[in-house]
């Protein structure tokens, strides 16, 4: 497990260095929302040619969704939809995980004053995106993070990533379009299985049930998602958009529409559940609901073959020598 984490860390650092070099050489624009130069912004927006890259940038909290993050994400999505030069976007997580849903620390603070309005602020994904969006999933993609992934048209998942509706353990409902979208993606029976049990879903099962569209090696989700975005962007956008919208319209109108389904879903987040959420967060914080059940939060160690261990050691030595030479 340690070797796997070390390898992923170095791959992420290498990607960051390559990205910075490309920005210098190819003059790729880089914008950020929700922060200033002194603090790391919660959402990073880059451009790779005409593909918009939207990165969740709260790695310390596994890219949990704070109010500031949601506000920045909403702004980034609106800007993408209004940008006629960018036909496709890619959403990804920085720092080893895609997104673990609402920020429990923020919910706990808001709960001290019996105010859970922060839950209703997670609204950037309560509608269809106007243009295609691809999602690159790495690490944990659970709770509201999985709802964000389902908001995207296509999902590319790393083979060691974990999906699941873990808010079942914390004791609050799905209110970001997950209830409306999940049965449309995997069917009613599988939706009930995932929602009622809150269990973890591995990459192989996610691909089998249709929850994700592509399965890729660890450390390659962003690159493969960008490749998929380029393969979509090469087609005439007008015809592609009409077919895309017709598919969504044909499916959801038979069920009174996506907006009606989401309206019913968000209506369940009322004042009556505030005390239940408060007790659940307090219980989760003091580990009363953990124990053996929390094994679902851990990625199982993956034994590397000897040849791959040698590759990891080689990458570490190469990275160390590169850093020393730069100094």
N, C-alpha and C positions, 0 to 999 in steps of 0.2 A: 504494500500500500504506500509505504514511504517513497519507494522508487517511482511509483506512478504519480504521486503528488509532486515530487521534485521535477519529474519530466514535464508535467503539465505547466508547472510554474515557469520553467525555462522556455517552453514553447510560447507561453503567453508573453514573456519578456521579449522574445525574439520577434513575435508578431508586432509588438509595440514599436520596437526599433525599426523594423522594416516599414511600418506605417509612417513613422516620422520621416524616414528617408524619402518615401514616395511623395509625401506632402511637399518636401523641399524640391525634389526633382521635377515632379509632374504638376506642381502648383495646385494640388487638390485643396479645395476650401475646407476649413474646419471651423465649426461654430459650436458654441455650448450654451445651454439654457439652465437657469435655476441656480447660478452661482457666479462668483467673480474670479478674478485672477489669483486672489490669495487663497481661495478655498476650491476644492475639487467639486465641480458641478455634478449634480445627480444624474444628468442625462447629457451624453456627448453626441453631437450630430456631425458626421463627416460625409464626404462625397467621394465615391470611387467612380470616376468618369460621370455617368449620368445616373448612377445608383445611389440612393440616399441610405446612409448607415446610421441607425439610431441605437446607441449603446446605453444600457442601464449601468450607472457608475457609482454603486454603493457597495463595493466588494466586502467591506468589513461586516456589514449586516446581510451579506448574501443577496444584495440588490432588493431588499424589502422595499415596499411601496409606502413612502412617507407622503404627506400632503404636498410637500415641495416637489418630490419626484413625480407625482401624478400631474401636478400643474405643468412641470417642464415637459413631461412626456406628451401631454395634450397639446402644448404649443408646438412641439416638434412634429407631431402628426398633422396638425392643421397646416403648418408651413409646407410639409411634404405634399399634401393634397392640393395646395394652391400653386405649387411649383410645376409649371408646364414642361420644364426641361428634364424632370425626373419621373419616369414612368413606373418605377418599382422601388420599394424600400425593403430594407432588412433590419429587423430588430434582434438584438443579441444582448447577452449579459457579460460584464467585465469582471474578471477576478475569480473565475472558477465555478460560478453558478449563474443560471439565467435569472430567476426571480423566485422568492419564497413567499410572495403575497404581502398582505398588509404589515406595516411596522408595528409589532406588538408593544414595543416601548411607547410609541406615540399613542396607541389605543389605551394603554394603561394610564398615561398622563391625562388624557381626555376623560377617562373614566373616573378620575378623582373628583371631577365636578359633575358627574352623571351626564356627561355630554359626549355622545357617540356620533356626532355629526361627521366626524372624520371618516366614518365608514361610507357615508353618502358622497364623499368627495372623489371616490375612485370611479370617475365617469368617462374617461377618454375612450373606452371600448364598448360603450353601450349603443353602438350602431355599426353598420357595415362600413369598412374603409372604402373610400371612393376609388382608390387605385390598389393594385395588387401589392401585398406585403408578404414577405417570406420571414420565417422565424428560425433563428439558429439556437438550438437548445443544448446547453452544457450543464453539468452538475445537477443542482436541484432546480426543478421547475414544478412548484407545488402551490396549492391554494390559488390565490389571485394571480400568481405567475402563470399557472396553467390556463387560467381564464384569458390572460393576455395572449398566450400562445394560440389558443383557439380562436381568438379574434383575427389572427393572421390567416391568409388564404392557404399557405403551405408551411409545413413544419419539418425542419431538418434536425435530427436528434443524434447526439453522440452515443456510442454503445455502452458507456458507463453512466449515463445520465439517469435521473430518477424523476418520475412523475407521480402525482397523487394529490388528492384533495385533503391535505393535512389539517385544514381548518376544522375537520370533524373532531380532532383531539382538543382543539382550543375552544370549541363550542359556539361558533357562529356560522351564519349561513353564507351561501354563495349569492352575491348580489351584483356581479360584474359581467353578466351575460353567460355564465357557465351553464346554468340550468337550461337556458334556451338553446345553446349551441351544442352541448355534449350529446344529446340524443340524435341530433342531426348528423353528427360525425360518426358515432359508434353504435347507435341504436339504443332502444329503451332498456333492454335487459342488461346490457353491459354498463349503461349509465347508472342504473340502480346499484349494480355491484360495486362500482367505483365510489359512488356517493355515500352509500350506506355503510360501507366498511372503512372508508378512508385509507385503504391500503396503498402501498407503494406499487408502482407499475414500472417494470424494467423496460429497456429499450426494445428487446425482441417482442414482448407482448404488445407494447404500444404500436409497433409496426404491424403486427398481426391483426389487431382489432381496428386499424385504420386511424388511430389517434394521431399518428405522425405519418409523414409521407416518404421520408428518406432516413436511412440509418447509416451513420458514418463513423469513422474512427475517432477516438478521443483526441481532442485538440484541433479538430478540423471542421467543427460545426459552422463557424463564421465563414471560412473560406468556401465551403461547399454551398452554404446558403447564398453567398454572393454569386457563385457560379450559376446557381439555379435562377437567381434574379436576372443575370445577364441573358440566360437562355430564354427568359420570358420577354425581356425588354427588346429583343431583336425583331419581334413580330409587330405588324401594324397595330397600334394601340386602339384605334377606333373599333375595329371588329372584335378584338380581344375583350375590350371593356363591355361591349354589348352582350357577347356570349356569357361573360362572367356575371353580369347583373341579371341576365335572364335565368341563369341557373339558381341564383339566390332567390329571385322573385318567384320562380316556379315552385321551389321547395317550401319556402316559408309562407307564401300566401295560402297554401292549403291548410296552414295551421294559424290563420289569422294574422300572420306576419311576425317578423322578428321583433318589431317595436312593441307589439302587444304582449309577446312572450316575456320580454325583458321588463316591461312595466309591471306585470304580475309578479315577476321574480323580485324586483326591488321593493315592491310593496310589503314584502315580508320583513324588511329591515325597519321595524318601528320601535317605539319606546318600550314596548313590553319585553323586548329581548335584552335591554341594556343591563339589567341586573344579572341576567344569566351570563352575558359576556364578561361582566366584571368578575364574577365568581370563577369563570373558566380561566381567565387570564391569571388571576391570583393563584389558582390551583396549579396551572401549568408552570408558573414561575417558581413555586416551591417544590416542584417535581412530584406532586401527589398523583398526577396522572401519567407519570413516566414509567420507570422500571423497565421490565422486559419489552414493553410495547415500543419504547423509543428506539429499538433496533431498526425500525423502519426509517429512521433519520440518517442512518449510517450507510455509506457505500461499502459493499462487501469488498474485502481485499482481493486484488486480482494478481495471481502469480504470473510473473513474467518469465518467458523462456530465457535460457542463457544468452542467446544471441541478442535478444532485445535489451537485457541488462547491460551487455557490452555497449550497445548503442547509446543507452542512457548515460553511462559513464563517459563515453566519448563526447556526447553533447555537453556534459558538465565541464569537462576539461577544455573544450573548444570555447565555451562561453566565458570561462574563467580567464583564459589567455586573451580573449578579445577585450574583456574589461580591463585587464592589466595593461595591455598595449594602449588603450584609449587614455588611461591615466597618465 
